[in-house]
Amino acid sequence: MKLRLLLGAAALPLSLLLTQQPAGAASAGPMTDAFAAASSAYEVPRDLLVSLAYSETHLDGHRGEPSASGGYGVMHLVTGRTLDRAAALTGRPVPALKSDDAANIAGGAAVLRSYADALKLDAAARKDAGAWYQAVARYSGAASPEVARLYADTVYDLLAGGVRATTPGGESVTAPARAVTPDLGPYAKAGDLDQPRALAASTDYPSAAWAPAHSGNYAVSSRPSSDAIDRIVIHVTQGSYAGTISWFQNPASGVSSHYVVRSSDGAITQMVREKDRAFHAGTYNRRSVGIEHEGFVDNATWFTDAMYRSSAALTRNIADRYGIPKDRTHIVGHSEVPDATHTDPGRYWNWTTYMQYVTGDSGGATNPHTPESVCGSGYKVIDSAALGSAGTVYLLYNSGNGYNCVTTIKKTSVGTATATSAYLEVEGKARVTDSGNFAYYAGPVRASAAGKCVRWGGKAGTSTYDSPLEHCG
């Protein structure tokens, strides 16, 4: 289909776009200026642009080098999709869009604006960041609505919590926390991969969400009967969490991994059953389980403690089930696989910390999840109740959207599926409960509760907590 060029601001070339800053105004920095100019020219909320770019690349263009899925620059313009569209909309050559930050940001803004126009957002709607949700979801290029929702939710979580980042050039770029109510549209009906309880019944690791890779990107097998599993391979995605999940679902990729781990909170998605051979480590495919970690090898900001702890708990679980020794001979980086051409996880991956968490020598047996990581950005703990020594149930509130969230975090039998539950009941509405055999936590149970009283509680081990009707307003 021939690409439709936009009228008005959306068709501005970059040379005009860069003149949008008022004459005589002091420069805040080249990337800050680029976001402001692109926002003004294409009428895309500036903080939404920053949040999307941060979710994709942490504002690191990687010197024009592509991601694993063929994306370029801070806005991750993808070859054959958003990169070509940005070139047509802005009139800028593809090489500039790949390597020049200002051109790349303008290209991303132009593409978003074209999606907003397709949604028929008028000038008033374009000023509301929440109205752009469906455009952001489309920007992901995801093959499934579940992954598109995961992508957009990540961007809006960042928008709600605010962004503070330092570019490779040392510039500080910020976006203040904003209270936004996103218009999910048809994505409200899509499965939420951040709530794996309803989606992961068939996976090998109970705490993971389940989003299967394309059938052509792995080989159905019957391991460990057909091939013994004696290695765990650590990877870095060279891309974002949602982008990697989408890439493994793309039949053109030809690659996959068993698991993908998110940087911000350690969330895990399983994409290939452990019995099957994922295409991730060449000669080790038959004998190994692959774990991808969101990020880029040349940027240490992606490797968070939440990621290390969550991944280590997964690795420990896999090692225990297959009798794999927990040492660096059997838990290896992609670069250590014979005949490997990859360099991941790279020099910023902290093997000492990771292996301590895997073996339990330094806190590895603790629960890697926190109430905030389970409920998401913008949620803060407002109350809690101990469930004996087995765990704690937490009540959180997000002042940005008026939602409460309840989760029960286990303290004993961590990593082993045991009976755990969490519930939330908003005054005048039915109680919502998440109950089952969980390895780390129950929940999150979220509900709009602005101006309402709530009952909340949960169970872990033999202990139960039930609150009175409280926290009104």
Disulfide bonds with the S-S distance in Angstrom:
Cys375-Cys405 2.01
Cys453-Cys472 1.86
